[in-house]
Every structure is written in structure tokens, then in C-alpha cells.
Amino acid sequence: MQYKVKAFKPKLKISQEGSSEEGEIVQKTGDLVIQSLSTAIKISIPKLGANVNKQRDKVNIKELTVGKYNATFSWRQKNKLYY
């Protein structure tokens, strides 16, 4: 005797937590300071649309949305990509 078994679907347990009140959503922002020993470098952060020819000790980027950004630093025909 053979049995044909249907696909097994586990029973899900769904719950919710927290307040049911709607609150204001505020994006977090922060500042980014880039400082390097070589002052003359190129900095590219595509997601921000930032392309900077750094000529001084520090570059300050103010009030950018908190998150992860890829950045490329170029100097003397070398590129270094940071994730």
C-alpha cells in the first residue's frame, strides 16, 4: 500500500509588539570627517554624489543620512575602495 503525502507547511506563530500609536519618523543624520596624512587625494562617495579633490588636512561632510557608504580614495595612480 502506498500513501501520497501532501507538502508539509509548518504552523506559523505571528505576534506583534510595541505601541499602536503612530509616531513621527525622523531620519537620523550625522557628520563624516575624513582626515589623511596625504592631503592631496581624490575622494569619491557615489551614493552621496560626492567627488572631492582634497587639498587640506580634513574634509567635513555634514548632516548626511546615517548608513553605509562605499568610498574610493585615489592618490598617485592608486585606488583604495572601502565598504
Backbone atoms as SQL, in Angstrom:
CREATE TABLE atoms (id INTEGER PRIMARY KEY, chain TEXT, resi INTEGER, resn TEXT, atom TEXT, x REAL, y REAL, z REAL);
INSERT INTO atoms VALUES
  (1, 'A', 1, 'MET', 'N', 0.837, -1.161, 0.000),
  (2, 'A', 1, 'MET', 'CA', 0.000, 0.000, 0.000),
  (3, 'A', 1, 'MET', 'C', 0.890, 1.236, 0.000),
  (4, 'A', 2, 'GLN', 'N', 0.584, 2.199, -0.857),
  (5, 'A', 2, 'GLN', 'CA', 1.352, 3.440, -0.933),
  (6, 'A', 2, 'GLN', 'C', 0.474, 4.616, -0.538),
  (7, 'A', 3, 'TYR', 'N', 1.107, 5.566, 0.140),
  (8, 'A', 3, 'TYR', 'CA', 0.415, 6.788, 0.533),
  (9, 'A', 3, 'TYR', 'C', 1.016, 7.974, -0.211),
  (10, 'A', 4, 'LYS', 'N', 0.189, 8.851, -0.654),
  (11, 'A', 4, 'LYS', 'CA', 0.660, 10.079, -1.288),
  (12, 'A', 4, 'LYS', 'C', 0.550, 11.190, -0.245),
  (13, 'A', 5, 'VAL', 'N', 1.676, 11.791, 0.090),
  (14, 'A', 5, 'VAL', 'CA', 1.718, 12.799, 1.143),
  (15, 'A', 5, 'VAL', 'C', 1.784, 14.185, 0.502),
  (16, 'A', 6, 'LYS', 'N', 0.964, 15.092, 1.004),
  (17, 'A', 6, 'LYS', 'CA', 0.980, 16.474, 0.520),
  (18, 'A', 6, 'LYS', 'C', 2.146, 17.226, 1.147),
  (19, 'A', 7, 'ALA', 'N', 2.515, 18.349, 0.535),
  (20, 'A', 7, 'ALA', 'CA', 3.615, 19.169, 1.064),
  (21, 'A', 7, 'ALA', 'C', 3.287, 19.622, 2.480),
  (22, 'A', 8, 'PHE', 'N', 4.283, 19.582, 3.347),
  (23, 'A', 8, 'PHE', 'CA', 4.117, 19.944, 4.748),
  (24, 'A', 8, 'PHE', 'C', 4.341, 21.446, 4.922),
  (25, 'A', 9, 'LYS', 'N', 3.414, 22.143, 5.551),
  (26, 'A', 9, 'LYS', 'CA', 3.558, 23.561, 5.854),
  (27, 'A', 9, 'LYS', 'C', 3.480, 23.722, 7.363),
  (28, 'A', 10, 'PRO', 'N', 4.576, 24.205, 7.984),
  (29, 'A', 10, 'PRO', 'CA', 4.544, 24.376, 9.433),
  (30, 'A', 10, 'PRO', 'C', 3.566, 25.492, 9.830),
  (31, 'A', 11, 'LYS', 'N', 2.975, 25.350, 11.001),
  (32, 'A', 11, 'LYS', 'CA', 2.056, 26.359, 11.500),
  (33, 'A', 11, 'LYS', 'C', 2.882, 27.543, 12.008),
  (34, 'A', 12, 'LEU', 'N', 2.609, 28.726, 11.468),
  (35, 'A', 12, 'LEU', 'CA', 3.349, 29.921, 11.859),
  (36, 'A', 12, 'LEU', 'C', 2.739, 30.534, 13.105),
  (37, 'A', 13, 'LYS', 'N', 3.598, 31.056, 13.963),
  (38, 'A', 13, 'LYS', 'CA', 3.160, 31.794, 15.141),
  (39, 'A', 13, 'LYS', 'C', 3.565, 33.246, 14.929),
  (40, 'A', 14, 'ILE', 'N', 2.582, 34.109, 14.750),
  (41, 'A', 14, 'ILE', 'CA', 2.840, 35.507, 14.467),
  (42, 'A', 14, 'ILE', 'C', 2.387, 36.343, 15.658),
  (43, 'A', 15, 'SER', 'N', 3.282, 37.234, 16.095),
  (44, 'A', 15, 'SER', 'CA', 2.926, 38.131, 17.192),
  (45, 'A', 15, 'SER', 'C', 3.422, 39.533, 16.860),
  (46, 'A', 16, 'GLN', 'N', 2.893, 40.514, 17.571),
  (47, 'A', 16, 'GLN', 'CA', 3.291, 41.900, 17.384),
  (48, 'A', 16, 'GLN', 'C', 3.646, 42.499, 18.740),
  (49, 'A', 17, 'GLU', 'N', 4.553, 43.475, 18.706),
  (50, 'A', 17, 'GLU', 'CA', 4.961, 44.143, 19.928),
  (51, 'A', 17, 'GLU', 'C', 5.016, 45.636, 19.706),
  (52, 'A', 18, 'GLY', 'N', 5.081, 46.371, 20.771),
  (53, 'A', 18, 'GLY', 'CA', 5.254, 47.821, 20.687),
  (54, 'A', 18, 'GLY', 'C', 3.935, 48.560, 20.726),
  (55, 'A', 19, 'SER', 'N', 4.027, 49.856, 20.574),
  (56, 'A', 19, 'SER', 'CA', 2.878, 50.740, 20.652),
  (57, 'A', 19, 'SER', 'C', 2.076, 50.715, 19.357),
  (58, 'A', 20, 'SER', 'N', 0.789, 50.940, 19.474),
  (59, 'A', 20, 'SER', 'CA', -0.058, 51.026, 18.289),
  (60, 'A', 20, 'SER', 'C', -0.223, 52.477, 17.840),
  (61, 'A', 21, 'GLU', 'N', 0.347, 53.397, 18.590),
  (62, 'A', 21, 'GLU', 'CA', 0.282, 54.810, 18.234),
  (63, 'A', 21, 'GLU', 'C', 1.217, 55.095, 17.064),
  (64, 'A', 22, 'GLU', 'N', 0.771, 55.937, 16.144),
  (65, 'A', 22, 'GLU', 'CA', 1.627, 56.331, 15.034),
  (66, 'A', 22, 'GLU', 'C', 2.498, 57.487, 15.480),
  (67, 'A', 23, 'GLY', 'N', 3.781, 57.355, 15.265),
  (68, 'A', 23, 'GLY', 'CA', 4.710, 58.402, 15.651),
  (69, 'A', 23, 'GLY', 'C', 5.342, 59.039, 14.431),
  (70, 'A', 24, 'GLU', 'N', 6.052, 60.110, 14.664),
  (71, 'A', 24, 'GLU', 'CA', 6.746, 60.797, 13.589),
  (72, 'A', 24, 'GLU', 'C', 8.051, 60.069, 13.308),
  (73, 'A', 25, 'ILE', 'N', 8.318, 59.803, 12.036),
  (74, 'A', 25, 'ILE', 'CA', 9.553, 59.136, 11.646),
  (75, 'A', 25, 'ILE', 'C', 10.590, 60.206, 11.349),
  (76, 'A', 26, 'VAL', 'N', 11.700, 60.124, 12.043),
  (77, 'A', 26, 'VAL', 'CA', 12.766, 61.094, 11.872),
  (78, 'A', 26, 'VAL', 'C', 14.010, 60.364, 11.387),
  (79, 'A', 27, 'GLN', 'N', 14.554, 60.812, 10.245),
  (80, 'A', 27, 'GLN', 'CA', 15.784, 60.203, 9.749),
  (81, 'A', 27, 'GLN', 'C', 16.950, 60.683, 10.589),
  (82, 'A', 28, 'LYS', 'N', 17.785, 59.738, 10.974),
  (83, 'A', 28, 'LYS', 'CA', 18.977, 60.097, 11.734),
  (84, 'A', 28, 'LYS', 'C', 20.044, 60.604, 10.779),
  (85, 'A', 29, 'THR', 'N', 20.724, 61.655, 11.189),
  (86, 'A', 29, 'THR', 'CA', 21.811, 62.202, 10.385),
  (87, 'A', 29, 'THR', 'C', 23.058, 62.305, 11.249),
  (88, 'A', 30, 'GLY', 'N', 24.172, 62.415, 10.590),
  (89, 'A', 30, 'GLY', 'CA', 25.440, 62.541, 11.295),
  (90, 'A', 30, 'GLY', 'C', 26.442, 63.274, 10.421),
  (91, 'A', 31, 'ASP', 'N', 27.614, 63.453, 10.947),
  (92, 'A', 31, 'ASP', 'CA', 28.694, 64.125, 10.231),
  (93, 'A', 31, 'ASP', 'C', 29.804, 63.123, 9.959),
  (94, 'A', 32, 'LEU', 'N', 30.480, 63.300, 8.848),
  (95, 'A', 32, 'LEU', 'CA', 31.603, 62.448, 8.473),
  (96, 'A', 32, 'LEU', 'C', 32.838, 63.321, 8.345),
  (97, 'A', 33, 'VAL', 'N', 33.913, 62.938, 9.036),
  (98, 'A', 33, 'VAL', 'CA', 35.183, 63.647, 8.954),
  (99, 'A', 33, 'VAL', 'C', 36.204, 62.687, 8.366),
  (100, 'A', 34, 'ILE', 'N', 36.848, 63.108, 7.272),
  (101, 'A', 34, 'ILE', 'CA', 37.893, 62.308, 6.647),
  (102, 'A', 34, 'ILE', 'C', 39.197, 63.076, 6.793),
  (103, 'A', 35, 'GLN', 'N', 40.163, 62.435, 7.439),
  (104, 'A', 35, 'GLN', 'CA', 41.473, 63.054, 7.634),
  (105, 'A', 35, 'GLN', 'C', 42.526, 62.061, 7.161),
  (106, 'A', 36, 'SER', 'N', 43.501, 62.555, 6.408),
  (107, 'A', 36, 'SER', 'CA', 44.536, 61.661, 5.897),
  (108, 'A', 36, 'SER', 'C', 45.895, 62.337, 5.946),
  (109, 'A', 37, 'LEU', 'N', 46.937, 61.510, 5.987),
  (110, 'A', 37, 'LEU', 'CA', 48.307, 62.035, 6.012),
  (111, 'A', 37, 'LEU', 'C', 48.661, 62.694, 4.690),
  (112, 'A', 38, 'SER', 'N', 48.261, 62.093, 3.613),
  (113, 'A', 38, 'SER', 'CA', 48.447, 62.730, 2.316),
  (114, 'A', 38, 'SER', 'C', 47.288, 63.702, 2.129),
  (115, 'A', 39, 'THR', 'N', 47.589, 64.986, 1.983),
  (116, 'A', 39, 'THR', 'CA', 46.498, 65.949, 1.878),
  (117, 'A', 39, 'THR', 'C', 45.883, 65.990, 0.486),
  (118, 'A', 40, 'ALA', 'N', 46.659, 65.757, -0.557),
  (119, 'A', 40, 'ALA', 'CA', 46.159, 65.854, -1.931),
  (120, 'A', 40, 'ALA', 'C', 45.688, 64.493, -2.431),
  (121, 'A', 41, 'ILE', 'N', 44.435, 64.166, -2.150),
  (122, 'A', 41, 'ILE', 'CA', 43.840, 62.918, -2.632),
  (123, 'A', 41, 'ILE', 'C', 42.451, 63.216, -3.196),
  (124, 'A', 42, 'LYS', 'N', 41.940, 62.282, -3.980),
  (125, 'A', 42, 'LYS', 'CA', 40.581, 62.384, -4.501),
  (126, 'A', 42, 'LYS', 'C', 39.704, 61.420, -3.712),
  (127, 'A', 43, 'ILE', 'N', 38.540, 61.890, -3.323),
  (128, 'A', 43, 'ILE', 'CA', 37.594, 61.077, -2.558),
  (129, 'A', 43, 'ILE', 'C', 36.291, 61.018, -3.342),
  (130, 'A', 44, 'SER', 'N', 35.803, 59.800, -3.560),
  (131, 'A', 44, 'SER', 'CA', 34.540, 59.612, -4.267),
  (132, 'A', 44, 'SER', 'C', 33.601, 58.772, -3.411),
  (133, 'A', 45, 'ILE', 'N', 32.405, 59.302, -3.151),
  (134, 'A', 45, 'ILE', 'CA', 31.364, 58.560, -2.441),
  (135, 'A', 45, 'ILE', 'C', 30.120, 58.636, -3.333),
  (136, 'A', 46, 'PRO', 'N', 29.980, 57.672, -4.264),
  (137, 'A', 46, 'PRO', 'CA', 28.923, 57.742, -5.283),
  (138, 'A', 46, 'PRO', 'C', 27.502, 57.873, -4.730),
  (139, 'A', 47, 'LYS', 'N', 27.183, 57.168, -3.667),
  (140, 'A', 47, 'LYS', 'CA', 25.824, 57.195, -3.127),
  (141, 'A', 47, 'LYS', 'C', 25.438, 58.592, -2.641),
  (142, 'A', 48, 'LEU', 'N', 26.426, 59.400, -2.268),
  (143, 'A', 48, 'LEU', 'CA', 26.172, 60.770, -1.826),
  (144, 'A', 48, 'LEU', 'C', 26.339, 61.772, -2.965),
  (145, 'A', 49, 'GLY', 'N', 26.860, 61.303, -4.098),
  (146, 'A', 49, 'GLY', 'CA', 27.165, 62.210, -5.198),
  (147, 'A', 49, 'GLY', 'C', 28.350, 63.104, -4.861),
  (148, 'A', 50, 'ALA', 'N', 29.236, 62.621, -3.994),
  (149, 'A', 50, 'ALA', 'CA', 30.383, 63.408, -3.537),
  (150, 'A', 50, 'ALA', 'C', 31.649, 63.015, -4.289),
  (151, 'A', 51, 'ASN', 'N', 32.268, 63.988, -4.935),
  (152, 'A', 51, 'ASN', 'CA', 33.571, 63.832, -5.568),
  (153, 'A', 51, 'ASN', 'C', 34.409, 65.021, -5.112),
  (154, 'A', 52, 'VAL', 'N', 35.368, 64.755, -4.256),
  (155, 'A', 52, 'VAL', 'CA', 36.128, 65.823, -3.619),
  (156, 'A', 52, 'VAL', 'C', 37.606, 65.698, -3.973),
  (157, 'A', 53, 'ASN', 'N', 38.199, 66.787, -4.427),
  (158, 'A', 53, 'ASN', 'CA', 39.648, 66.857, -4.575),
  (159, 'A', 53, 'ASN', 'C', 40.180, 67.464, -3.287),
  (160, 'A', 54, 'LYS', 'N', 40.579, 66.612, -2.360),
  (161, 'A', 54, 'LYS', 'CA', 41.010, 67.052, -1.030),
  (162, 'A', 54, 'LYS', 'C', 42.367, 67.737, -1.141),
  (163, 'A', 55, 'GLN', 'N', 42.442, 68.980, -0.648),
  (164, 'A', 55, 'GLN', 'CA', 43.671, 69.758, -0.679),
  (165, 'A', 55, 'GLN', 'C', 44.122, 70.175, 0.716),
  (166, 'A', 56, 'ARG', 'N', 43.328, 69.861, 1.722),
  (167, 'A', 56, 'ARG', 'CA', 43.656, 70.235, 3.097),
  (168, 'A', 56, 'ARG', 'C', 43.648, 68.990, 3.973),
  (169, 'A', 57, 'ASP', 'N', 43.963, 69.187, 5.227),
  (170, 'A', 57, 'ASP', 'CA', 44.097, 68.084, 6.170),
  (171, 'A', 57, 'ASP', 'C', 42.797, 67.287, 6.363),
  (172, 'A', 58, 'LYS', 'N', 41.658, 67.984, 6.450),
  (173, 'A', 58, 'LYS', 'CA', 40.384, 67.330, 6.750),
  (174, 'A', 58, 'LYS', 'C', 39.321, 67.709, 5.742),
  (175, 'A', 59, 'VAL', 'N', 38.390, 66.763, 5.536),
  (176, 'A', 59, 'VAL', 'CA', 37.170, 67.023, 4.775),
  (177, 'A', 59, 'VAL', 'C', 36.009, 66.743, 5.726),
  (178, 'A', 60, 'ASN', 'N', 35.076, 67.673, 5.826),
  (179, 'A', 60, 'ASN', 'CA', 33.899, 67.516, 6.677),
  (180, 'A', 60, 'ASN', 'C', 32.656, 67.427, 5.803),
  (181, 'A', 61, 'ILE', 'N', 31.863, 66.387, 5.998),
  (182, 'A', 61, 'ILE', 'CA', 30.579, 66.251, 5.312),
  (183, 'A', 61, 'ILE', 'C', 29.529, 66.273, 6.411),
  (184, 'A', 62, 'LYS', 'N', 28.663, 67.248, 6.366),
  (185, 'A', 62, 'LYS', 'CA', 27.697, 67.477, 7.443),
  (186, 'A', 62, 'LYS', 'C', 26.305, 66.979, 7.074),
  (187, 'A', 63, 'GLU', 'N', 25.589, 66.541, 8.090),
  (188, 'A', 63, 'GLU', 'CA', 24.177, 66.160, 8.019),
  (189, 'A', 63, 'GLU', 'C', 23.847, 65.137, 6.939),
  (190, 'A', 64, 'LEU', 'N', 24.673, 64.102, 6.816),
  (191, 'A', 64, 'LEU', 'CA', 24.335, 63.043, 5.875),
  (192, 'A', 64, 'LEU', 'C', 23.520, 61.988, 6.601),
  (193, 'A', 65, 'THR', 'N', 22.672, 61.304, 5.861),
  (194, 'A', 65, 'THR', 'CA', 21.817, 60.279, 6.444),
  (195, 'A', 65, 'THR', 'C', 22.678, 59.126, 6.954),
  (196, 'A', 66, 'VAL', 'N', 22.391, 58.674, 8.163),
  (197, 'A', 66, 'VAL', 'CA', 23.149, 57.585, 8.760),
  (198, 'A', 66, 'VAL', 'C', 22.978, 56.334, 7.905),
  (199, 'A', 67, 'GLY', 'N', 24.081, 55.662, 7.609),
  (200, 'A', 67, 'GLY', 'CA', 24.044, 54.460, 6.786),
  (201, 'A', 67, 'GLY', 'C', 25.441, 54.032, 6.411),
  (202, 'A', 68, 'LYS', 'N', 25.516, 53.099, 5.482),
  (203, 'A', 68, 'LYS', 'CA', 26.807, 52.617, 4.990),
  (204, 'A', 68, 'LYS', 'C', 27.020, 53.155, 3.588),
  (205, 'A', 69, 'TYR', 'N', 28.222, 53.624, 3.334),
  (206, 'A', 69, 'TYR', 'CA', 28.559, 54.212, 2.047),
  (207, 'A', 69, 'TYR', 'C', 29.897, 53.660, 1.567),
  (208, 'A', 70, 'ASN', 'N', 29.980, 53.318, 0.281),
  (209, 'A', 70, 'ASN', 'CA', 31.259, 52.937, -0.316),
  (210, 'A', 70, 'ASN', 'C', 32.025, 54.214, -0.639),
  (211, 'A', 71, 'ALA', 'N', 33.319, 54.197, -0.396),
  (212, 'A', 71, 'ALA', 'CA', 34.159, 55.360, -0.694),
  (213, 'A', 71, 'ALA', 'C', 35.431, 54.888, -1.387),
  (214, 'A', 72, 'THR', 'N', 35.857, 55.641, -2.393),
  (215, 'A', 72, 'THR', 'CA', 37.108, 55.364, -3.085),
  (216, 'A', 72, 'THR', 'C', 38.055, 56.533, -2.860),
  (217, 'A', 73, 'PHE', 'N', 39.280, 56.199, -2.455),
  (218, 'A', 73, 'PHE', 'CA', 40.328, 57.189, -2.227),
  (219, 'A', 73, 'PHE', 'C', 41.411, 56.957, -3.273),
  (220, 'A', 74, 'SER', 'N', 41.766, 58.000, -4.020),
  (221, 'A', 74, 'SER', 'CA', 42.752, 57.873, -5.098),
  (222, 'A', 74, 'SER', 'C', 43.892, 58.857, -4.883),
  (223, 'A', 75, 'TRP', 'N', 45.112, 58.357, -5.063),
  (224, 'A', 75, 'TRP', 'CA', 46.306, 59.188, -4.988),
  (225, 'A', 75, 'TRP', 'C', 47.447, 58.448, -5.664),
  (226, 'A', 76, 'ARG', 'N', 48.301, 59.183, -6.331),
  (227, 'A', 76, 'ARG', 'CA', 49.477, 58.615, -7.009),
  (228, 'A', 76, 'ARG', 'C', 49.131, 57.387, -7.853),
  (229, 'A', 77, 'GLN', 'N', 48.114, 57.482, -8.657),
  (230, 'A', 77, 'GLN', 'CA', 47.694, 56.410, -9.558),
  (231, 'A', 77, 'GLN', 'C', 47.226, 55.145, -8.834),
  (232, 'A', 78, 'LYS', 'N', 46.909, 55.254, -7.556),
  (233, 'A', 78, 'LYS', 'CA', 46.414, 54.111, -6.780),
  (234, 'A', 78, 'LYS', 'C', 44.994, 54.407, -6.316),
  (235, 'A', 79, 'ASN', 'N', 44.170, 53.353, -6.261),
  (236, 'A', 79, 'ASN', 'CA', 42.790, 53.475, -5.772),
  (237, 'A', 79, 'ASN', 'C', 42.598, 52.522, -4.615),
  (238, 'A', 80, 'LYS', 'N', 41.912, 52.974, -3.595),
  (239, 'A', 80, 'LYS', 'CA', 41.568, 52.126, -2.454),
  (240, 'A', 80, 'LYS', 'C', 40.082, 52.264, -2.215),
  (241, 'A', 81, 'LEU', 'N', 39.342, 51.148, -2.301),
  (242, 'A', 81, 'LEU', 'CA', 37.897, 51.146, -2.113),
  (243, 'A', 81, 'LEU', 'C', 37.575, 50.634, -0.716),
  (244, 'A', 82, 'TYR', 'N', 36.739, 51.373, 0.011),
  (245, 'A', 82, 'TYR', 'CA', 36.277, 50.964, 1.335),
  (246, 'A', 82, 'TYR', 'C', 34.773, 50.763, 1.290),
  (247, 'A', 83, 'TYR', 'N', 34.327, 49.718, 1.958),
  (248, 'A', 83, 'TYR', 'CA', 32.889, 49.416, 2.025),
  (249, 'A', 83, 'TYR', 'C', 32.356, 49.815, 3.363);
